[in-house]
Amino acid sequence: VYPVDIDGALQSVDKIKGHIDAWWTSGAQAMQLVKDGEVDMASIWNGRAGTLKKSGAPVSFSFDQGVLTADCMVIPKGSKNKDLAMKALAKFVSPDLQANLPLYVDNGPANEKAFETGKIPPERIKDINSAPENVKKQVLQDPAFWRDTLVEATEKFNNLIQQ
């Protein structure tokens, strides 16, 4: 997938843009478009799709060809409580604590060992983006690529959809 051919991708968008009813700008807007039946399909965050599904909206979703994004936690250089912060971060990413996350939200644990704790009900696993079987169906976003490309790609995309 990487490096992404931005110009080629934009050519593909140009071919279909006349069939796009809305370019959503927030997760809430994407949910509303789906819920109101204003769109036939959407690219939407799994947490938003899961919320729609739980609310009774007639939707289903798949992780096939999805994009997994990463996030990070940081401790600023020179922090006065570095050791305590390191202990806190270690606790935050521990399998036992991470296994609680999908009990409350549709985002999955970052630590794959959370799935081995037995805390996550088997029926929940199919809807969790970071479940091992779902990870195999997705591509991991390349932050270095987007660090170097995002501003220009976004500008080109915005110009294209405004034409």
MDAnalysis code that builds the backbone (N, CA, C; Angstrom):
import MDAnalysis as mda
import numpy as np

u = mda.Universe.empty(489, n_residues=163, atom_resindex=np.repeat(np.arange(163), 3), trajectory=True)
u.add_TopologyAttr("name", ["N", "CA", "C"] * 163)
u.add_TopologyAttr("resid", np.arange(1, 164))
u.add_TopologyAttr("resname", ["VAL", "TYR", "PRO", "VAL", "ASP", "ILE", "ASP", "GLY", "ALA", "LEU", "GLN", "SER", "VAL", "ASP", "LYS", "ILE", "LYS", "GLY", "HIS", "ILE", "ASP", "ALA", "TRP", "TRP", "THR", "SER", "GLY", "ALA", "GLN", "ALA", "MET", "GLN", "LEU", "VAL", "LYS", "ASP", "GLY", "GLU", "VAL", "ASP", "MET", "ALA", "SER", "ILE", "TRP", "ASN", "GLY", "ARG", "ALA", "GLY", "THR", "LEU", "LYS", "LYS", "SER", "GLY", "ALA", "PRO", "VAL", "SER", "PHE", "SER", "PHE", "ASP", "GLN", "GLY", "VAL", "LEU", "THR", "ALA", "ASP", "CYS", "MET", "VAL", "ILE", "PRO", "LYS", "GLY", "SER", "LYS", "ASN", "LYS", "ASP", "LEU", "ALA", "MET", "LYS", "ALA", "LEU", "ALA", "LYS", "PHE", "VAL", "SER", "PRO", "ASP", "LEU", "GLN", "ALA", "ASN", "LEU", "PRO", "LEU", "TYR", "VAL", "ASP", "ASN", "GLY", "PRO", "ALA", "ASN", "GLU", "LYS", "ALA", "PHE", "GLU", "THR", "GLY", "LYS", "ILE", "PRO", "PRO", "GLU", "ARG", "ILE", "LYS", "ASP", "ILE", "ASN", "SER", "ALA", "PRO", "GLU", "ASN", "VAL", "LYS", "LYS", "GLN", "VAL", "LEU", "GLN", "ASP", "PRO", "ALA", "PHE", "TRP", "ARG", "ASP", "THR", "LEU", "VAL", "GLU", "ALA", "THR", "GLU", "LYS", "PHE", "ASN", "ASN", "LEU", "ILE", "GLN", "GLN"])
u.atoms.positions = np.array([
    [0.823, -1.188, 0.000],
    [0.000, 0.000, 0.000],
    [0.871, 1.256, 0.000],
    [1.960, 1.202, 0.737],
    [2.831, 2.366, 0.832],
    [4.049, 2.186, -0.049],
    [4.476, 3.219, -0.708],
    [3.921, 4.575, -0.662],
    [2.626, 4.667, -1.470],
    [1.674, 5.427, -0.951],
    [0.396, 5.626, -1.630],
    [0.617, 6.505, -2.857],
    [0.027, 6.113, -3.966],
    [0.044, 6.932, -5.179],
    [-1.073, 7.966, -5.029],
    [-0.754, 9.100, -4.446],
    [-1.757, 10.125, -4.149],
    [-2.461, 10.588, -5.418],
    [-1.695, 10.879, -6.465],
    [-2.321, 11.364, -7.697],
    [-3.225, 10.304, -8.314],
    [-2.803, 9.048, -8.270],
    [-3.645, 7.962, -8.778],
    [-4.912, 7.810, -7.951],
    [-4.779, 7.925, -6.637],
    [-5.953, 7.831, -5.759],
    [-6.918, 8.976, -6.040],
    [-6.383, 10.162, -6.253],
    [-7.244, 11.311, -6.536],
    [-7.929, 11.178, -7.892],
    [-7.268, 10.549, -8.854],
    [-7.921, 10.287, -10.145],
    [-9.122, 9.365, -9.941],
    [-8.975, 8.388, -9.057],
    [-10.092, 7.484, -8.753],
    [-11.232, 8.237, -8.069],
    [-10.892, 9.125, -7.150],
    [-11.912, 9.937, -6.482],
    [-12.632, 10.810, -7.503],
    [-11.873, 11.371, -8.427],
    [-12.464, 12.239, -9.449],
    [-13.515, 11.491, -10.278],
    [-13.270, 10.208, -10.529],
    [-14.211, 9.400, -11.320],
    [-15.532, 9.174, -10.594],
    [-15.508, 9.132, -9.269],
    [-16.733, 8.808, -8.516],
    [-17.347, 9.996, -7.790],
    [-16.669, 11.134, -7.772],
    [-17.136, 12.236, -6.920],
    [-18.543, 12.707, -7.259],
    [-18.984, 12.551, -8.489],
    [-20.344, 12.936, -8.853],
    [-21.406, 12.069, -8.202],
    [-20.994, 10.926, -7.680],
    [-21.926, 10.006, -7.025],
    [-21.877, 10.110, -5.497],
    [-21.066, 11.015, -5.001],
    [-20.915, 11.184, -3.555],
    [-21.937, 12.209, -3.069],
    [-22.808, 11.791, -2.162],
    [-23.846, 12.684, -1.639],
    [-23.306, 13.673, -0.618],
    [-22.290, 13.274, 0.131],
    [-21.761, 14.157, 1.167],
    [-20.330, 13.761, 1.490],
    [-19.511, 14.758, 1.719],
    [-18.157, 14.550, 2.234],
    [-18.233, 14.954, 3.701],
    [-18.265, 13.981, 4.591],
    [-18.451, 14.321, 6.000],
    [-17.197, 14.945, 6.580],
    [-17.413, 15.796, 7.577],
    [-16.302, 16.514, 8.199],
    [-16.159, 16.211, 9.686],
    [-17.063, 15.390, 10.217],
    [-16.943, 14.981, 11.622],
    [-17.559, 13.600, 11.780],
    [-17.136, 12.899, 12.802],
    [-17.695, 11.579, 13.063],
    [-19.184, 11.629, 13.340],
    [-19.628, 12.680, 14.029],
    [-21.058, 12.821, 14.322],
    [-21.856, 13.004, 13.037],
    [-21.316, 13.782, 12.109],
    [-22.004, 13.984, 10.831],
    [-22.084, 12.677, 10.053],
    [-20.999, 11.916, 10.044],
    [-20.997, 10.628, 9.338],
    [-22.071, 9.710, 9.911],
    [-22.165, 9.669, 11.228],
    [-23.186, 8.838, 11.875],
    [-24.590, 9.287, 11.483],
    [-24.814, 10.591, 11.466],
    [-26.139, 11.114, 11.148],
    [-26.520, 10.787, 9.708],
    [-25.577, 10.924, 8.779],
    [-25.845, 10.599, 7.378],
    [-26.256, 9.138, 7.226],
    [-25.555, 8.262, 7.931],
    [-25.874, 6.830, 7.868],
    [-27.222, 6.564, 8.535],
    [-27.402, 7.103, 9.719],
    [-28.630, 6.869, 10.482],
    [-29.870, 7.345, 9.733],
    [-29.755, 8.498, 9.058],
    [-30.891, 9.068, 8.336],
    [-31.106, 8.433, 6.965],
    [-30.216, 7.517, 6.581],
    [-30.362, 6.866, 5.283],
    [-30.034, 7.775, 4.113],
    [-29.263, 8.825, 4.372],
    [-28.900, 9.758, 3.306],
    [-27.792, 9.217, 2.412],
    [-27.115, 8.181, 2.867],
    [-26.040, 7.576, 2.081],
    [-26.231, 6.066, 2.046],
    [-25.716, 5.450, 1.001],
    [-25.814, 3.999, 0.850],
    [-24.670, 3.275, 1.533],
    [-23.552, 3.964, 1.699],
    [-22.377, 3.392, 2.350],
    [-21.521, 4.536, 2.858],
    [-20.606, 4.224, 3.753],
    [-19.735, 5.257, 4.295],
    [-18.443, 4.637, 4.793],
    [-17.404, 5.419, 4.722],
    [-16.157, 5.088, 5.391],
    [-16.252, 5.804, 6.733],
    [-16.273, 5.029, 7.799],
    [-16.568, 5.589, 9.118],
    [-15.734, 4.854, 10.166],
    [-15.399, 5.534, 11.229],
    [-14.638, 4.900, 12.302],
    [-15.449, 3.766, 12.915],
    [-14.766, 2.701, 13.277],
    [-15.471, 1.527, 13.811],
    [-16.247, 1.840, 15.087],
    [-15.748, 2.734, 15.909],
    [-16.474, 3.095, 17.122],
    [-17.809, 3.741, 16.805],
    [-17.815, 4.579, 15.788],
    [-19.062, 5.230, 15.361],
    [-20.012, 4.200, 14.750],
    [-19.468, 3.299, 13.935],
    [-20.309, 2.258, 13.322],
    [-20.904, 1.353, 14.397],
    [-20.109, 1.014, 15.393],
    [-20.595, 0.175, 16.481],
    [-21.701, 0.846, 17.276],
    [-21.553, 2.145, 17.500],
    [-22.589, 2.896, 18.211],
    [-23.892, 2.898, 17.418],
    [-23.785, 3.088, 16.106],
    [-24.981, 3.044, 15.252],
    [-25.662, 1.685, 15.339],
    [-24.859, 0.641, 15.247],
    [-25.400, -0.720, 15.285],
    [-26.130, -0.969, 16.607],
    [-25.509, -0.559, 17.709],
    [-26.117, -0.754, 19.030],
    [-27.397, 0.056, 19.203],
    [-27.497, 1.178, 18.480],
    [-28.689, 2.024, 18.608],
    [-29.862, 1.489, 17.796],
    [-29.611, 0.411, 17.045],
    [-30.686, -0.178, 16.253],
    [-30.714, 0.267, 14.811],
    [-29.776, 1.096, 14.407],
    [-29.723, 1.519, 13.000],
    [-29.454, 0.287, 12.135],
    [-30.053, 0.232, 10.958],
    [-29.871, -0.938, 10.090],
    [-28.514, -0.899, 9.376],
    [-27.456, -1.154, 10.128],
    [-26.109, -1.105, 9.564],
    [-25.318, -2.349, 9.951],
    [-24.340, -2.620, 9.143],
    [-23.325, -3.612, 9.487],
    [-22.013, -3.033, 8.986],
    [-20.923, -3.574, 9.459],
    [-19.634, -3.069, 9.010],
    [-18.624, -4.193, 8.955],
    [-17.551, -3.914, 8.241],
    [-16.508, -4.905, 8.038],
    [-15.151, -4.248, 8.233],
    [-14.194, -5.035, 8.664],
    [-12.830, -4.544, 8.785],
    [-12.003, -4.857, 7.541],
    [-12.598, -5.544, 6.563],
    [-11.884, -5.879, 5.331],
    [-11.366, -4.608, 4.674],
    [-10.079, -4.579, 4.404],
    [-9.399, -3.457, 3.767],
    [-9.477, -2.180, 4.608],
    [-9.655, -2.353, 5.908],
    [-9.671, -1.212, 6.808],
    [-8.262, -0.698, 7.053],
    [-8.175, 0.434, 7.691],
    [-6.886, 1.035, 8.021],
    [-6.799, 1.163, 9.538],
    [-5.820, 0.502, 10.113],
    [-5.562, 0.611, 11.549],
    [-4.628, 1.786, 11.782],
    [-5.006, 2.646, 12.683],
    [-4.141, 3.771, 13.006],
    [-3.520, 3.556, 14.381],
    [-2.402, 4.149, 14.568],
    [-1.705, 4.045, 15.846],
    [-1.765, 5.393, 16.549],
    [-1.633, 5.347, 17.817],
    [-1.562, 6.555, 18.619],
    [-0.352, 6.388, 19.525],
    [-0.022, 7.381, 20.270],
    [1.127, 7.225, 21.154],
    [0.904, 7.981, 22.454],
    [1.634, 7.558, 23.437],
    [1.662, 8.249, 24.719],
    [3.086, 8.766, 24.883],
    [3.207, 9.927, 25.469],
    [4.537, 10.513, 25.614],
    [4.765, 10.998, 27.039],
    [6.013, 11.030, 27.379],
    [6.448, 11.660, 28.619],
    [7.427, 12.740, 28.178],
    [7.082, 13.999, 28.385],
    [7.957, 15.073, 27.924],
    [9.362, 14.973, 28.527],
    [10.343, 15.286, 27.721],
    [11.730, 15.289, 28.177],
    [11.859, 16.244, 29.367],
    [12.543, 15.787, 30.381],
    [12.753, 16.614, 31.563],
    [11.613, 16.577, 32.571],
    [10.661, 15.673, 32.385],
    [9.538, 15.576, 33.326],
    [10.047, 15.322, 34.741],
    [9.458, 16.002, 35.700],
    [9.876, 15.872, 37.095],
    [9.520, 14.511, 37.671],
    [8.441, 13.923, 37.186],
    [7.975, 12.643, 37.716],
    [8.089, 11.538, 36.671],
    [9.207, 11.501, 35.992],
    [9.387, 10.544, 34.899],
    [9.154, 9.100, 35.353],
    [9.724, 8.706, 36.470],
    [9.587, 7.317, 36.921],
    [8.130, 6.959, 37.196],
    [7.412, 7.866, 37.836],
    [5.998, 7.635, 38.114],
    [5.195, 7.590, 36.807],
    [5.535, 8.476, 35.877],
    [4.854, 8.496, 34.579],
    [5.105, 7.192, 33.820],
    [6.320, 6.684, 33.888],
    [6.645, 5.412, 33.220],
    [5.818, 4.272, 33.816],
    [5.678, 4.271, 35.133],
    [4.865, 3.235, 35.786],
    [3.398, 3.355, 35.370],
    [2.914, 4.591, 35.273],
    [1.520, 4.803, 34.866],
    [1.298, 4.304, 33.440],
    [2.202, 4.645, 32.529],
    [2.059, 4.187, 31.143],
    [2.115, 2.667, 31.050],
    [2.996, 2.062, 31.823],
    [3.080, 0.592, 31.822],
    [1.753, -0.013, 32.282],
    [1.138, 0.597, 33.270],
    [-0.161, 0.112, 33.758],
    [-1.242, 0.312, 32.696],
    [-1.235, 1.490, 32.041],
    [-2.245, 1.788, 31.023],
    [-2.250, 0.768, 29.893],
    [-1.079, 0.261, 29.533],
    [-1.004, -0.674, 28.399],
    [-0.923, -2.132, 28.844],
    [-1.095, -2.385, 30.129],
    [-1.057, -3.770, 30.607],
    [-2.241, -4.543, 30.033],
    [-2.056, -5.828, 29.737],
    [-3.148, -6.623, 29.168],
    [-4.419, -6.587, 30.009],
    [-4.272, -6.676, 31.329],
    [-5.445, -6.728, 32.192],
    [-6.271, -5.445, 32.108],
    [-5.608, -4.305, 32.119],
    [-6.331, -3.036, 32.033],
    [-6.861, -2.806, 30.614],
    [-6.052, -3.112, 29.612],
    [-6.475, -2.934, 28.218],
    [-7.697, -3.791, 27.881],
    [-7.812, -4.950, 28.508],
    [-8.944, -5.849, 28.234],
    [-10.276, -5.235, 28.658],
    [-10.248, -4.225, 29.509],
    [-11.480, -3.552, 29.926],
    [-12.031, -2.625, 28.842],
    [-11.175, -2.108, 28.001],
    [-11.578, -1.111, 27.012],
    [-12.776, -1.546, 26.169],
    [-12.749, -2.725, 25.536],
    [-13.894, -3.089, 24.699],
    [-15.168, -3.421, 25.472],
    [-15.096, -3.424, 26.784],
    [-16.303, -3.624, 27.578],
    [-17.135, -2.343, 27.626],
    [-16.498, -1.216, 27.286],
    [-17.161, 0.084, 27.389],
    [-17.247, 0.847, 26.073],
    [-16.288, 0.648, 25.189],
    [-16.272, 1.345, 23.895],
    [-15.913, 0.354, 22.798],
    [-16.115, 0.757, 21.564],
    [-15.852, -0.144, 20.444],
    [-14.429, -0.069, 19.913],
    [-13.571, 0.637, 20.593],
    [-12.170, 0.647, 20.196],
    [-11.458, -0.479, 20.920],
    [-10.552, -1.118, 20.218],
    [-9.899, -2.280, 20.790],
    [-8.653, -1.955, 21.576],
    [-8.205, -2.918, 22.342],
    [-6.977, -2.740, 23.106],
    [-5.762, -2.668, 22.190],
    [-4.788, -1.884, 22.600],
    [-3.544, -1.790, 21.844],
    [-2.645, -2.990, 22.131],
    [-2.790, -3.570, 23.288],
    [-1.975, -4.713, 23.682],
    [-2.708, -5.997, 23.292],
    [-2.156, -6.716, 22.324],
    [-2.835, -7.928, 21.826],
    [-2.997, -9.002, 22.904],
    [-2.180, -8.950, 23.942],
    [-2.307, -9.938, 25.022],
    [-3.582, -9.732, 25.842],
    [-4.250, -8.593, 25.647],
    [-5.523, -8.351, 26.335],
    [-6.558, -9.395, 25.932],
    [-6.429, -9.919, 24.713],
    [-7.383, -10.926, 24.238],
    [-7.175, -12.280, 24.914],
    [-6.047, -12.447, 25.594],
    [-5.745, -13.702, 26.282],
    [-6.201, -13.694, 27.741],
    [-6.724, -12.584, 28.215],
    [-7.095, -12.473, 29.631],
    [-8.414, -13.157, 29.958],
    [-9.240, -13.397, 28.958],
    [-10.555, -13.983, 29.188],
    [-11.604, -12.966, 29.612],
    [-11.221, -11.699, 29.702],
    [-12.163, -10.663, 30.126],
    [-13.078, -10.198, 28.996],
    [-12.613, -10.332, 27.760],
    [-13.396, -9.846, 26.620],
    [-14.331, -10.960, 26.166],
    [-15.635, -10.731, 26.234],
    [-16.576, -11.771, 25.815],
    [-16.362, -12.156, 24.345],
    [-16.386, -13.449, 24.040],
    [-16.153, -13.898, 22.659],
    [-17.058, -13.213, 21.638],
    [-18.304, -12.923, 21.997],
    [-19.219, -12.286, 21.045],
    [-18.830, -10.837, 20.743],
    [-18.005, -10.222, 21.593],
    [-17.535, -8.847, 21.352],
    [-16.349, -8.820, 20.406],
    [-15.575, -9.871, 20.397],
    [-14.315, -9.873, 19.663],
    [-14.499, -9.585, 18.177],
    [-15.559, -10.095, 17.567],
    [-15.756, -9.895, 16.123],
    [-15.919, -8.422, 15.753],
    [-16.329, -7.582, 16.688],
    [-16.552, -6.163, 16.422],
    [-15.406, -5.267, 16.891],
    [-14.295, -5.867, 17.279],
    [-13.172, -5.089, 17.801],
    [-12.080, -4.990, 16.739],
    [-11.709, -3.761, 16.415],
    [-10.745, -3.526, 15.343],
    [-9.389, -4.188, 15.568],
    [-8.949, -4.284, 16.802],
    [-7.618, -4.837, 17.061],
    [-7.630, -6.325, 17.407],
    [-8.785, -6.974, 17.261],
    [-8.832, -8.429, 17.466],
    [-7.925, -9.090, 16.431],
    [-7.164, -10.104, 16.827],
    [-6.193, -10.712, 15.906],
    [-6.752, -11.059, 14.525],
    [-7.945, -11.621, 14.447],
    [-8.513, -11.974, 13.139],
    [-8.859, -10.734, 12.320],
    [-9.225, -9.649, 12.975],
    [-9.545, -8.413, 12.259],
    [-8.293, -7.664, 11.826],
    [-7.243, -7.750, 12.630],
    [-5.983, -7.097, 12.273],
    [-5.463, -7.650, 10.947],
    [-5.627, -8.946, 10.734],
    [-5.151, -9.587, 9.501],
    [-5.827, -9.026, 8.255],
    [-7.000, -8.443, 8.403],
    [-7.779, -7.938, 7.268],
    [-7.468, -6.478, 6.948],
    [-6.638, -5.842, 7.782],
    [-6.423, -4.407, 7.667],
    [-4.965, -4.083, 7.366],
    [-4.762, -2.843, 6.972],
    [-3.409, -2.353, 6.752],
    [-3.100, -1.360, 7.875],
    [-1.875, -1.387, 8.354],
    [-1.462, -0.455, 9.396],
    [-1.042, 0.856, 8.746],
    [-1.647, 1.926, 9.185],
    [-1.314, 3.241, 8.650],
    [0.162, 3.537, 8.902],
    [0.808, 4.140, 7.936],
    [2.224, 4.476, 8.041],
    [2.362, 5.942, 8.460],
    [2.611, 6.206, 9.742],
    [2.672, 7.596, 10.198],
    [3.786, 8.404, 9.539],
    [4.910, 7.770, 9.235],
    [6.006, 8.505, 8.598],
    [5.602, 8.974, 7.201],
    [4.903, 8.116, 6.463],
    [4.435, 8.509, 5.127],
    [3.507, 9.715, 5.228],
    [2.535, 9.640, 6.137],
    [1.558, 10.723, 6.245],
    [2.158, 11.980, 6.857],
    [3.176, 11.831, 7.693],
    [3.873, 13.009, 8.225],
    [4.416, 13.845, 7.073],
    [4.958, 13.162, 6.081],
    [5.588, 13.848, 4.959],
    [4.614, 14.217, 3.845],
    [3.423, 13.654, 3.835],
    [2.520, 13.765, 2.690],
    [1.173, 14.401, 3.005],
    [0.755, 14.388, 4.244],
    [-0.621, 14.748, 4.598],
    [-1.042, 16.146, 4.153],
    [-0.229, 17.137, 4.392],
    [-0.627, 18.513, 4.072],
    [-0.885, 18.660, 2.576],
    [0.047, 18.211, 1.764],
    [-0.115, 18.324, 0.310],
    [-1.280, 17.467, -0.187],
    [-1.399, 16.249, 0.315],
    [-2.483, 15.359, -0.119],
    [-3.843, 15.938, 0.258],
    [-3.951, 16.497, 1.451],
    [-5.214, 17.094, 1.893],
    [-5.579, 18.289, 1.027],
    [-4.602, 19.105, 0.715],
    [-4.847, 20.269, -0.144],
    [-5.339, 19.831, -1.528],
    [-4.695, 18.834, -2.097],
    [-5.110, 18.328, -3.413],
    [-6.519, 17.740, -3.352],
    [-6.805, 16.979, -2.300],
    [-8.125, 16.375, -2.143],
    [-9.196, 17.455, -2.013],
    [-8.960, 18.424, -1.145],
    [-9.940, 19.495, -0.948],
    [-10.185, 20.274, -2.233],
    [-9.124, 20.550, -2.983],
    [-9.287, 21.242, -4.268],
    [-10.123, 20.410, -5.230],
    [-9.883, 19.116, -5.265],
    [-10.610, 18.230, -6.176],
    [-12.101, 18.186, -5.854],
    [-12.451, 18.019, -4.598],
    [-13.875, 17.862, -4.271],
    [-14.635, 19.183, -4.333],
    [-13.920, 20.293, -4.373],
    [-14.590, 21.591, -4.482],
    [-14.818, 22.008, -5.930],
    [-14.291, 21.234, -6.874],
    [-14.464, 21.572, -8.300],
    [-15.843, 21.205, -8.774],
])
